[in-house]
Amino acid sequence: MSPSTALWFGVAGVLAVVRWILDLSDTQYYDPESVLDYSAVISQSAAAVATGIALLLLWREPPVGRGSFLLAVAGLAAIAQGVGNLIEDTFDIGAGEWGFFLGGIGMIFALFGAGVLALTAKSPMRWSGLFLIVGATGGMLGIGLLFMGLAWLAFSIWIAANLKRTAGFGGLTPN
């Protein structure tokens, strides 16, 4: 895992929490009319794309080897979800709904699977699976955004702390 992975999880976490906070003001993201509505749509899409980038970076240097291909699946699905949301809600193109829906479902299942496989690995890094499972429960909707955002922020801090702790030992080992 690298500092850029930690950074992208942090960015995704902040964007997801911001999107959840915008929800508290009763935004109409599904049919935006105001600046606040469009801010909700854009932050939702940006959180999904940032999540996808973070997961693809994590896939390149997975904390544990088991199920790492699911991180790539989840990353691509998250990007599809973000782009689909942007197309559907910002530009009012109904076909974007499929990207949002299928991307979201794919991301949730792939994250959950990767998390379970990581937790069952015999590795000191297996606890990374906990962050993936909590992030999967978010699903990028409603209060789940808060859970996802907090999971990504905590994962970002955990990655950074492990990088700092192992810096003198050549970095984190994948297994």
C-alpha positions in Angstrom: 0.0 0.0 0.0 1.2 3.5 -0.7 0.7 7.0 0.5 -1.4 7.8 -2.6 -3.8 4.9 -1.6 -4.2 6.5 1.8 -4.7 9.9 0.2 -7.4 8.7 -2.1 -9.3 6.8 0.6 -9.2 10.1 2.6 -10.5 12.1 -0.3 -13.3 9.5 -0.9 -14.2 9.6 2.8 -14.4 13.3 3.0 -16.6 13.5 -0.1 -18.9 10.8 1.1 -19.3 12.5 4.5 -19.9 15.9 2.7 -22.6 14.2 0.6 -24.2 12.8 3.7 -24.2 16.2 5.3 -25.8 17.7 2.2 -28.6 15.1 2.6 -29.4 16.6 6.0 -30.6 19.8 4.2 -33.2 17.8 2.2 -31.5 18.1 -1.2 -33.3 17.0 -4.3 -30.4 15.2 -6.0 -32.6 13.0 -8.2 -34.0 16.1 -9.9 -31.6 18.9 -9.1 -32.7 22.5 -9.4 -30.6 24.5 -6.9 -26.8 24.9 -6.3 -27.2 22.7 -3.2 -29.0 20.0 -5.3 -26.2 20.0 -7.9 -23.6 20.0 -5.1 -25.2 16.8 -3.8 -25.1 15.1 -7.2 -21.5 16.2 -7.9 -20.2 15.2 -4.4 -22.0 11.8 -4.8 -20.4 11.2 -8.1 -17.0 12.4 -6.9 -17.1 10.2 -3.8 -17.8 7.2 -6.0 -15.1 7.9 -8.5 -12.6 8.7 -5.7 -13.6 5.4 -4.0 -12.9 3.6 -7.3 -9.5 5.2 -7.7 -8.6 4.3 -4.1 -9.7 0.7 -4.6 -7.8 0.3 -7.9 -4.7 1.6 -6.1 -5.3 -0.8 -3.3 -5.6 -3.6 -5.9 -2.2 -2.8 -7.2 -0.6 -3.4 -3.8 -3.2 -5.3 -1.8 -2.8 -5.7 2.0 -3.4 -9.5 1.6 -3.3 -11.5 -1.6 -6.6 -13.3 -1.1 -9.4 -11.9 -3.2 -7.4 -8.9 -4.4 -9.1 -9.2 -7.9 -12.3 -8.2 -6.2 -10.7 -4.9 -5.3 -10.3 -4.2 -9.0 -13.9 -5.2 -9.7 -15.1 -3.0 -6.8 -13.0 -0.1 -8.1 -14.3 -0.3 -11.6 -17.9 -0.7 -10.3 -17.5 2.4 -8.1 -16.3 4.5 -11.1 -19.3 3.2 -13.1 -21.6 4.2 -10.3 -20.2 7.7 -10.1 -20.3 8.3 -13.8 -23.8 6.8 -14.0 -25.0 9.1 -11.3 -23.5 12.1 -13.0 -25.1 11.2 -16.3 -28.5 10.4 -14.8 -28.9 13.2 -12.3 -26.9 16.1 -13.8 -27.7 15.6 -17.5 -31.1 13.9 -17.0 -30.1 11.0 -19.2 -32.1 7.9 -17.9 -29.5 5.4 -19.2 -27.1 6.6 -16.5 -29.4 4.9 -13.9 -28.1 1.5 -15.0 -24.5 2.6 -14.4 -25.4 3.9 -11.0 -27.5 0.8 -10.0 -25.3 -1.9 -11.5 -22.1 -0.2 -10.4 -23.4 0.2 -6.9 -24.5 -3.4 -6.6 -21.2 -4.6 -8.1 -19.2 -2.5 -5.7 -21.1 -3.6 -2.6 -20.7 -7.4 -3.4 -17.1 -7.1 -4.5 -16.1 -5.1 -1.4 -17.9 -7.4 0.9 -16.3 -10.4 -0.7 -12.8 -8.9 -0.7 -13.3 -7.9 3.0 -14.3 -11.4 4.0 -11.4 -12.9 2.2 -9.0 -10.4 3.7 -10.3 -11.1 7.2 -9.9 -14.8 6.8 -6.3 -14.5 5.6 -3.4 -15.4 7.9 -1.8 -12.0 7.7 -1.3 -9.2 10.2 -2.9 -7.0 7.5 -6.1 -9.0 7.5 -7.9 -6.3 9.5 -8.0 -4.2 6.3 -11.0 -6.4 5.5 -13.0 -4.8 8.3 -12.7 -1.4 6.6 -13.8 -2.9 3.3 -16.9 -4.6 4.8 -17.9 -1.4 6.6 -17.4 0.5 3.4 -19.5 -2.0 1.5 -22.4 -1.4 3.9 -22.5 2.2 2.8 -23.6 1.5 -0.8 -23.4 5.2 -1.5 -26.9 6.0 -0.3 -28.5 7.7 2.7 -26.9 7.1 6.1 -24.7 4.4 4.4 -22.7 7.3 3.0 -21.7 8.3 6.5 -20.6 4.8 7.3 -18.7 4.5 4.1 -17.1 7.9 4.5 -16.0 7.2 8.1 -14.7 3.7 7.0 -12.6 5.3 4.2 -11.3 8.0 6.5 -10.4 5.4 9.2 -8.8 3.2 6.5 -6.8 6.1 5.2 -5.4 6.8 8.7 -4.8 3.1 9.2 -2.8 2.8 6.0 -0.8 5.9 6.8 -0.1 4.7 10.3 1.1 1.3 9.0 3.2 2.9 6.4 4.9 5.1 9.0 5.3 2.1 11.4 6.9 -0.1 8.8 8.9 2.6 6.9 12.2 1.3 8.4 11.3 -2.3 7.3 10.8 -1.7 3.6 7.1 -0.9 3.7 4.1 -3.0 4.1 4.1 -6.6 3.0 1.2 -7.9 1.0 0.9 -11.2 2.9 
